[in-house]
Amino acid sequence: MTKAEIVAQICSETGIEKDKALKVVEAFMVVVKDNIVNGEDIFLRGFGTFTTKTRKQKIGRLIKENKSVVVPEHKIPYFKPCEEFKSQLAK
């Protein structure tokens, strides 16, 4: 599903104008991204948690050059769905 499809579905379900729904969706994405970058978690009851995970340092390989390289420890964005959400997927 694309952002345009999400906006269209929100418009059809709520009756909000397309440009307003687009602004809300884009503002939501900016807020989530900014807070995650700043190290803050976002908890949405009944949906899930946006957070970060830390990947440990490891040895990687450059196959074309046949070399080993060190991949430093780094953070990645992570979404953890709530139990209700998980149970709906299990059906």
C-alpha positions in Angstrom: 0.0 0.0 0.0 1.4 3.4 -0.9 1.0 6.7 0.8 -1.5 7.8 -1.9 -3.6 4.7 -1.2 -3.5 5.4 2.5 -4.6 9.0 2.0 -7.4 7.9 -0.4 -8.7 5.3 2.1 -8.7 7.8 5.0 -10.6 10.2 2.7 -13.2 7.6 1.9 -13.6 6.5 5.5 -13.7 9.9 7.2 -14.9 12.3 4.5 -11.9 14.5 5.0 -10.6 16.4 2.0 -7.6 14.8 0.2 -5.2 17.6 0.8 -5.9 17.7 4.5 -5.6 14.0 4.9 -2.3 14.1 3.0 -1.0 16.8 5.4 -2.0 14.7 8.4 -0.3 11.6 7.1 2.9 13.4 6.2 2.9 15.2 9.6 2.5 11.9 11.3 5.5 10.4 9.5 7.6 13.5 10.3 6.7 13.3 14.0 7.5 9.6 14.2 10.8 9.9 12.3 12.0 13.0 14.3 11.2 11.3 17.7 12.9 8.0 16.7 16.0 9.9 15.5 16.1 11.8 18.8 15.9 8.5 20.8 12.3 8.7 21.9 9.9 5.8 21.6 6.4 6.2 20.3 3.6 4.1 22.0 0.3 3.8 20.2 -2.2 1.9 22.4 -4.0 -0.8 20.4 -1.4 -0.5 17.5 2.2 -0.9 18.6 5.5 0.8 19.5 8.0 2.6 17.2 11.4 2.3 18.7 15.1 1.6 17.8 17.2 -1.5 18.1 20.9 -1.5 18.4 22.8 -3.9 16.0 26.1 -5.0 17.5 29.4 -4.6 15.7 30.1 -7.6 13.4 32.4 -8.7 10.7 31.0 -8.4 7.2 32.4 -9.5 3.8 32.9 -7.6 0.6 32.4 -10.6 -1.7 33.6 -8.8 -4.9 36.9 -7.8 -3.2 37.1 -11.0 -1.0 37.7 -8.9 2.1 36.4 -8.8 5.6 35.2 -5.5 7.0 34.0 -4.4 10.4 30.4 -3.2 10.4 30.2 -0.8 13.4 27.4 -0.9 16.0 24.4 1.0 14.7 20.8 1.7 15.4 17.9 0.7 13.2 14.2 1.7 13.4 11.9 -1.0 14.7 8.1 -1.5 15.0 6.7 -3.8 17.6 3.0 -4.5 17.2 0.8 -4.9 20.2 -0.6 -8.3 21.3 -4.1 -7.5 19.9 -2.5 -6.6 16.5 -0.4 -9.9 16.6 -3.5 -12.0 17.4 -5.3 -10.5 14.4 -2.4 -11.5 12.1 -2.5 -15.0 13.5 -6.0 -15.7 12.4 
